[in-house]
Amino acid sequence: MGLNKSVKRPIKAIDDRFNSIMKAKMCSTRSKVEKPLRSALSNFHASHNYGKSYDDIFADTEFPTDDNGDRIALRVRNLSKIFGKHPEGAIKLLEKGMSKEEVHRTTSNDVGIYDVSFDVREGELFVLMGLSGSGKSTLERCMNRLIQPTSGQVIVDGLDITSLDEDVLRMVRRKKMSMVFQNFGLLPHRDIKNNVAYGLEVQGVSETERLQTAKKYIEMVGLSGYEDNYPSDLSGGMKQRVGLARALATDPDILFMDEAFSALDPMIRSDMQDELQKIQSELRKTIVFVTHDLNEALKLGDRIALMRDGRIVQIGVAEDILRNPADDYVSRFVREVDRTKVLTAGVFMRRPRNILYTSQGLRTALRIMEESDRNTMLVVDKKNHLAGMVESDDVLKAVKSGGVLEDVTICDVPRVKIDTPMKDVIQMMVTTNFPIPVIADDNTLLGVISPSVAAEVLGEGGDI
């Protein structure tokens, strides 16, 4: 009976035996594959620029410049993005002259952008403007490669980032670029200071240093005292200020802003636009700003690129686009814009035909005014600084009574700067009957704006 009794081995003994066998087999397998795997990984890292520093990446690049010698921070050349299968076929149809809609009907591909080329100067606030579906956000995201372009180049400080692998691109983004999104993109479990410091944390900056930097930029965007609050405690405008502070904290050369203020109420939106202008005047970052709001584009942009159906229709400063629209589409786009809020005194000022000098005698002044058939005339000193204005009746009385030109010069004359909006200039003209002088910061007379200019502005669509 004892011979027929089965003997059960402990489970642990079975496990130990199994593990011993597997370990031996794994050691044998590892020895066979370890050496070639290490070699393959080494080759892979070498081909993907592993081990390169940020400075190494830009070591052999040259900063491009434009014809005026201004440095080009971003250069876009023949950039296209086609969504869908077989984008090459869609590109060929576009090259034959097909429209975006025709390409979609023929291939089912969507044309995001096609053959876009332009430069963004260092320190420029460049606005991509267009209606929904025009391709402005796609273009911006191709510029930082959040979307992979189908073809073309994006050159950042002389480096073509479309040719970079993901790891090197990530390094370039961390140091060179930041982005502000429409939906804020804040981390709800982090307080404000640690939201702002997040990019620095990713870069490996010490906690002490990154929190000091975060504090600086929180103060810059007007949120001092909210460092320990959480995003849920803040209004929409305050959240966007945090997003802007976070983008600035890494000290990027290039800042991308995608409809950053579009979700805000009009008054808060205007405040944020003012805040951005204030910060930009101090930091002079290169900014690519996407918006569908023409008034926002005209207010913020050093230059504006108007887009339609994935292509750029016109690039220029606000005055050029308003006064010289490239086609009927742009004309319709700007038709309802209040030009008096956008166009400035510098656009409409003219060189004064006649002026008087403080050194001239009264009789000479009276003769010049009579020959010019003018009842009023501006007076400047020998350095062309505006002294004021004289009226012919006062000059005639002074001639009879004796005196000098300075005695009858009216010093308290309305004057404007070159960047004064025409809306303010026209309001001055309502209460004056003489040309408004335009001066530089040092009071040098640059030109005048005559009352007839008001009719010119209104004739172009302005609204007082």
Residue pairs with C-beta under 8 A, 6 or more apart in sequence:
45 51
48 165
48 167
48 168
49 57
49 165
49 167
49 168
50 167
52 168
52 171
54 171
54 172
54 175
57 159
57 168
57 171
57 172
58 157
58 158
58 159
61 157
61 158
61 159
62 158
63 71
63 72
63 157
63 158
64 71
64 72
64 75
64 119
64 155
64 158
65 71
65 72
66 72
66 119
66 121
70 121
70 122
71 121
71 122
72 119
72 120
72 121
72 122
72 155
73 120
73 121
73 122
73 123
73 124
73 156
73 157
73 253
73 254
73 286
74 119
74 120
74 126
74 143
74 154
74 155
74 156
74 254
74 286
74 288
75 119
75 120
75 153
75 154
75 155
76 116
76 117
76 118
76 119
76 120
76 139
76 143
76 152
76 153
76 154
76 155
77 117
77 152
77 153
77 155
78 115
78 116
78 117
78 151
78 152
78 153
79 113
79 115
79 116
79 117
79 139
79 142
79 143
79 149
79 151
79 152
79 153
79 154
80 91
80 94
80 112
80 113
80 114
80 115
80 116
80 149
80 150
80 151
80 152
81 111
81 112
81 113
81 138
81 139
81 142
81 147
81 148
81 149
81 150
82 90
82 91
82 109
82 110
82 111
82 112
82 114
82 150
83 109
83 110
83 111
83 112
84 90
84 107
84 108
84 109
84 110
85 108
85 109
86 107
86 109
87 109
87 150
89 107
89 109
90 103
90 107
90 109
90 111
91 114
91 150
91 151
93 102
93 103
93 106
93 107
94 103
94 111
94 114
94 115
98 106
99 309
100 111
100 114
100 309
100 310
103 109
103 111
104 110
104 111
111 135
111 309
111 310
112 135
112 138
112 139
112 142
112 147
112 310
113 135
113 138
113 139
113 142
113 310
113 311
114 310
114 311
115 152
115 311
116 139
116 152
116 310
116 311
116 312
118 305
118 312
118 315
120 126
120 286
120 288
121 286
121 302
122 253
122 286
123 284
123 285
123 286
124 286
124 287
124 302
124 303
125 280
125 287
125 289
125 300
125 301
125 302
126 286
126 287
126 288
126 289
126 301
126 302
126 303
126 304
126 305
127 289
127 290
127 291
127 297
127 300
127 301
127 303
127 304
127 305
128 136
128 139
128 140
128 288
128 289
128 290
128 291
128 305
128 307
129 136
129 291
129 292
129 294
129 297
129 301
129 304
129 305
129 306
129 307
130 136
130 292
130 306
130 307
130 308
131 292
131 308
132 292
133 309
134 307
134 308
134 309
134 310
135 307
135 309
135 310
135 311
136 290
136 291
136 292
136 307
137 258
137 259
137 290
138 147
138 310
139 307
140 256
140 258
140 288
140 290
141 147
141 258
142 148
142 149
142 154
143 154
143 256
143 288
144 161
144 173
144 177
144 179
144 254
144 256
145 154
145 161
145 162
145 164
145 169
146 179
149 162
152 162
153 160
153 162
154 160
154 161
154 162
155 161
156 172
156 176
156 177
156 254
157 176
157 253
159 172
161 169
161 172
164 172
174 199
174 202
174 203
174 250
175 203
175 250
175 252
176 252
176 253
176 254
177 252
177 253
177 254
177 255
177 256
178 199
178 246
178 247
178 248
178 250
178 252
178 254
178 255
178 256
179 247
179 255
179 256
179 257
179 258
180 240
180 243
180 244
180 247
180 255
180 256
180 257
180 258
180 260
181 243
181 258
181 260
182 258
182 259
182 260
182 262
182 263
183 263
184 231
184 236
184 239
184 240
184 242
184 243
185 243
186 195
186 231
186 239
186 242
186 243
186 246
187 194
187 195
187 198
187 231
188 230
188 231
188 232
189 230
190 198
190 230
191 227
191 228
191 229
191 230
192 218
192 223
192 226
192 227
192 228
192 229
192 230
192 231
192 234
192 242
193 211
193 214
193 215
193 218
193 227
193 228
194 201
194 211
194 214
195 231
195 242
195 246
196 214
196 217
196 218
196 242
196 245
196 246
196 249
197 205
197 210
197 211
197 213
197 214
197 249
198 246
199 246
199 247
199 249
199 250
200 209
200 210
200 213
200 214
200 249
200 250
201 207
201 210
203 250
205 213
210 249
213 249
214 227
214 245
214 249
215 227
216 249
217 245
217 246
217 248
217 249
218 224
218 226
218 227
218 242
218 245
220 245
220 248
220 279
221 241
221 242
221 244
221 245
221 248
221 275
221 279
222 241
222 275
223 238
223 241
223 242
223 245
226 233
226 234
226 238
231 239
231 242
234 242
235 268
236 263
236 264
236 265
236 268
237 264
237 265
237 268
237 271
237 272
240 260
240 261
240 263
240 264
240 272
241 272
241 275
243 260
244 260
244 275
244 276
244 279
247 255
248 255
248 279
248 283
248 285
252 285
253 285
253 286
254 285
254 286
254 287
254 288
255 285
255 286
255 287
255 288
256 287
256 288
256 290
257 287
257 288
257 289
257 290
258 290
259 290
259 291
259 292
260 272
260 289
261 269
261 272
261 273
261 291
261 296
262 269
262 291
262 292
262 293
264 272
269 296
273 296
273 299
273 300
276 300
277 300
280 287
289 297
289 300
289 301
291 297
291 300
294 333
294 334
294 337
295 337
295 341
297 304
297 318
298 304
298 318
298 321
298 322
298 337
298 342
299 342
301 317
301 318
302 317
303 315
303 316
303 317
304 315
304 316
304 317
304 318
304 321
305 312
305 314
305 315
306 312
306 313
306 314
306 315
306 321
306 326
306 330
306 333
307 313
308 329
313 326
313 327
313 329
313 330
314 321
314 325
314 326
314 327
314 330
316 324
318 342
318 343
319 342
319 343
319 344
319 347
321 330
321 334
322 334
322 337
322 339
322 342
322 343
322 460
323 343
323 347
323 460
325 331
325 333
325 334
334 461
335 461
336 461
337 461
338 423
338 462
338 463
339 422
339 457
339 460
339 461
339 462
339 463
340 421
340 422
340 423
340 426
340 457
340 462
340 463
340 464
341 421
341 422
341 423
342 421
343 421
343 422
343 457
343 462
344 418
344 419
344 420
344 421
344 422
345 416
345 417
345 418
345 419
345 420
345 421
345 422
345 425
345 436
345 438
345 449
346 418
346 419
346 438
346 446
347 422
348 422
348 425
348 449
348 453
348 456
348 457
349 418
349 438
349 446
349 447
349 448
349 449
350 447
350 448
350 449
350 450
351 447
351 448
352 378
352 435
352 445
352 447
352 448
353 372
354 368
354 372
354 374
354 377
355 377
355 378
355 379
355 380
355 445
356 365
356 368
356 369
356 377
356 378
356 379
356 380
356 390
356 405
357 379
357 380
357 381
357 382
358 379
358 380
358 381
358 382
358 387
358 405
358 406
358 409
359 381
359 382
360 368
360 405
361 404
361 405
362 395
362 398
362 399
362 403
362 404
362 405
362 408
363 399
365 377
365 390
365 395
365 405
366 392
366 395
366 396
366 399
368 377
369 375
369 377
369 390
369 392
369 395
370 392
374 392
375 391
375 392
375 393
376 389
376 390
376 391
376 392
376 433
376 434
377 389
377 390
378 386
378 388
378 389
378 413
378 435
378 437
378 445
378 448
379 386
379 387
379 388
379 389
379 390
379 405
379 409
380 386
380 387
380 445
381 387
383 444
384 444
384 445
385 442
385 443
385 444
385 445
386 413
386 415
386 437
386 439
386 443
386 444
386 445
387 406
387 409
387 411
388 409
388 410
388 411
388 412
388 413
389 409
389 410
389 413
389 434
390 405
390 408
390 409
390 410
391 408
391 410
394 408
395 405
395 408
397 408
398 404
398 405
398 407
398 408
413 437
414 428
414 432
414 436
414 437
415 436
415 437
415 438
415 439
416 424
416 425
416 428
416 436
416 437
416 438
416 439
416 449
417 438
417 439
417 440
417 441
418 438
418 440
418 446
420 438
422 453
422 457
422 462
423 464
425 436
425 449
425 453
426 454
426 457
426 464
427 464
428 436
429 436
429 449
429 451
429 454
433 451
435 448
435 449
435 450
435 451
436 448
436 449
437 445
437 447
437 448
438 445
438 446
438 447
438 448
438 449
439 445
439 446
440 446
458 464
